[in-house]
Amino acid sequence: MTRHIIRRLLQAIPTLFGVTLLSYMIMSFAPGGPLATLGLSDPQNLDQETIERLESQYGLNDPWYIQYGRWLVGTDIIFRLPQTGNSTAVEETIERSSPTTSSARSANSQQGCSVLANERRGIVRGDFGCSYKWRRPVFEVIGERLPATIELGIATLFVSLFVGVPLGIGAAITRGRIFDNATRVLAVVFNAVPNFWMGLMLLLVFAFTLGWLPSGGRCERMRVRLPDGSTGGCADVVPIYNRLEYMIMPVFVLAVGGIAGYSRYMRTSMLETINSDYVRTARAKGLSARAVWLNHAARNALIPLATFLGPAVVGILGGAAITETIFSWPGLGRLIVEAVGNRDYPVIMASVVIGATLTVVAYIISDILYALFDPRIRY
Amino acid sequence: MATSTNAKVAQLQEDAKQFTLVKSKSHWQRALDQLRRDYLTLIALAVVLTLAVFAILAPQISQYVTGYRFDEENLSRIFASPSYDHPLGTDEQGRDHLTRLIWGGQVSLGIAFLAAILSLTIGVIFGLMTGYYGGVVDDFMIWFITTLNSIPGLFLLLIVSSVLGPDPINLILVLGLLGWTGTMRLVRGETLALREREFIVAARAMGASDARIMAIHIFPNIISIVIITLAIDIGVLILAESGLSFLGFGIPAYIPSWGNMLTNAQAYFSRAPHLVIMPGLLITITVLCLYVIGDGLRDAFDPTVNS
């Protein structure tokens, strides 16, 4: 078992390497490059010489694979750039031409970081670079957003399991009758509803018309403000039971797919187990139907559900981009939507790497869980 | 004795005649027969075809029936309620909502259909090749799609479409080039199973080339899977397109699509909630019907389902 886990972890390395290579390659094809969004509100008013100096200092003149190498292992190991001009002069140029960045920066002057290519240490050493937009270490920006997404993700997993599994068991018990058909129809319908529209309809009904639920955000008082104006510190300030009403709609939108999937899968799995010998034995012993269904069939039917953790994490992270945008939830999904809009490449890359790592880890965990639950599986 | 033998032979010949009179049904005829009795699938098919006809005829409908262009603004009539002039009201720039819905259908359905064709073509070709050749090609492709699938789908779509910029053709390429991994796995699995079958061995023994075996002997056996996948893929791609367009990274804002008509939806809540309902409802109905069609086709092509 330990050997299997180690092997799976080693297999994850080429996958994650491929993820970074692929994303970096795709982004390098962007026309114009990130200079336009380095915090320059109006790059046209810079003279050609300054633009060239900026490009060379950010390392944007080099081919994408060299930039990728720098991003991966750091500038001090490979392809150190020649020092052209004074780096503080460049920073000042940027700040002069961009009032928003300089105000954001002065608010966080102690956390400020340099976007210069020469000061990069590479992600293999934990340096995710510096956000072009906010001039803060990407690691910090992500660190503020990730807990919100994890909170949402765990709540979603719980809800989809605790609603989906009983529905599936119920559907299997009432096979062919009205409850079974109703859950089947609902599962198909909920799979066909676009999640952003479902979010909008919920907002329209429960927040706007009825006013029962808050229309967005993560907690009532925006006590902690991030430089981009969103609230990120709710978890530190407001206890979770005071934030539950903010989670109801986002979690529902994210969990609907999982509920539909789990209930269908649980039903199939139940119907397979009730035809097995041990269930027949349990019946022959004269156990009550309830004991047979719940203790013998359902517990064994749950085993294959462990393999659903990986796809569930993929679905939650993907859905988070849309759901968090609709409900102004300050998480990773909304961060990547904003970063893509700003062409904030260090933040995009870091979000992709974190998202892919979470996915790969989820797949490995579901593998391990499967082996733990099912003693017939041997590695 | 002789007469009874003759009678027996005559009887046997008669039986044989009857036997040959029962025409055996081909796989496709059987599937068609099954479909013809599957009313749910037929209704879903009719709905999708109706929407497709509206989408194809969008220019004519907006010219002769509704009488508005999709970008015809009328700033004196913004957020109008449904009326005789505007059966579904107008949006924040005074554009006719019904006209935009019909044009949006053309964009959403067209993009999803073309992207599905593209992704199926790639998926089938790669699936056939990896399944048939195996070995290093297979290992590389499996590594590649594992990598691709490790990136949460929407993240990748967001990155690529932001790099390429919002444009219908780019969107077709993005969705088509990123969505083929599922099809490839499916086709690869089928090809792996078919590769060892006797008729393939026979074809190879007769000197058929690899390309011929894949195209003429294996492909016809997976066509039913391809058709089922096409129906479901179009549905999935409509959802992906509308999600991307909703976030502003799919279809540019001036072209209506069912997704980007909802981009500013939160601003409609107070003034015109009906603008929020229709685009999403149309997406849901279309995708639902496509899923039902996919399910119906699966049953029709599956010989183990009793007719």
Contacts between the chains, C-beta under 8 A, distances in Angstrom:
chain1	res1	chain2	res2	distance
A	14	B	143	6.6
A	15	B	143	7.4
A	15	B	146	5.6
A	15	B	147	5.3
A	15	B	150	5.5
A	16	B	150	7.4
A	18	B	143	6.9
A	18	B	144	7.3
A	18	B	147	3.5
A	19	B	147	5.6
A	19	B	150	5.6
A	19	B	151	5.6
A	22	B	147	6.4
A	22	B	148	7.2
A	22	B	151	7.5
A	23	B	151	7.0
A	23	B	156	7.6
A	23	B	159	6.3
A	26	B	156	8.0
A	26	B	159	5.8
A	26	B	160	5.6
A	26	B	163	6.0
A	27	B	159	6.2
A	27	B	163	6.1
A	29	B	163	5.6
A	30	B	162	7.5
A	30	B	163	4.3
A	31	B	165	7.7
A	188	B	288	6.7
A	188	B	291	5.8
A	188	B	292	7.3
A	189	B	284	7.5
A	189	B	288	6.2
A	191	B	287	8.0
A	191	B	291	6.7
A	192	B	235	6.9
A	192	B	239	7.9
A	192	B	284	5.3
A	192	B	287	4.0
A	192	B	288	3.9
A	192	B	291	5.9
A	193	B	280	7.5
A	193	B	283	8.0
A	193	B	284	4.9
A	193	B	287	8.0
A	194	B	239	5.3
A	194	B	242	5.3
A	194	B	243	6.4
A	194	B	246	7.9
A	194	B	259	7.7
A	194	B	280	6.2
A	194	B	283	5.1
A	194	B	284	7.0
A	194	B	287	7.7
A	195	B	243	7.4
A	196	B	242	7.5
A	196	B	243	5.9
A	196	B	246	4.8
A	196	B	259	7.9
A	196	B	262	6.8
A	197	B	242	7.9
A	197	B	262	6.5
A	197	B	276	8.0
A	197	B	279	7.5
A	197	B	280	3.1
A	197	B	283	6.6
A	197	B	284	7.2
A	198	B	280	7.9
A	200	B	262	6.4
A	200	B	265	5.1
A	200	B	266	7.2
A	200	B	276	5.6
A	200	B	280	7.0
A	201	B	276	7.1
A	201	B	277	7.7
A	201	B	280	6.9
A	203	B	266	7.0
A	203	B	269	7.3
A	204	B	269	5.6
A	204	B	273	5.8
A	204	B	276	5.9
A	208	B	269	4.6
A	208	B	270	7.4
A	314	B	149	7.4
A	314	B	152	5.5
A	314	B	153	7.0
A	317	B	152	3.9
A	317	B	154	8.0
A	317	B	155	7.2
A	318	B	152	4.3
A	318	B	153	4.8
A	318	B	154	4.1
A	318	B	155	7.0
A	319	B	154	7.6
A	321	B	152	7.8
A	321	B	154	4.8
A	321	B	155	6.9
A	321	B	158	6.7
A	321	B	247	7.3
A	322	B	154	7.1
A	322	B	243	5.5
A	322	B	246	7.0
A	322	B	247	6.6
A	325	B	247	6.4
A	326	B	266	7.8
A	336	B	155	5.9
A	336	B	158	6.4
A	337	B	158	6.7
A	337	B	247	5.8
A	340	B	158	4.8
A	340	B	159	6.3
A	340	B	162	4.4
A	340	B	249	6.8
A	341	B	162	7.3
A	341	B	248	7.4
A	343	B	162	7.1
A	348	B	159	6.2
A	351	B	155	6.8
A	352	B	151	5.9
A	352	B	155	5.6
A	352	B	156	7.8
A	352	B	159	7.1
A	355	B	151	6.6
A	355	B	152	4.8
A	355	B	155	5.5
A	356	B	150	4.6
A	356	B	151	5.2
A	356	B	152	7.6
A	359	B	150	5.0
A	359	B	151	7.6
A	359	B	152	6.5
A	360	B	150	5.4
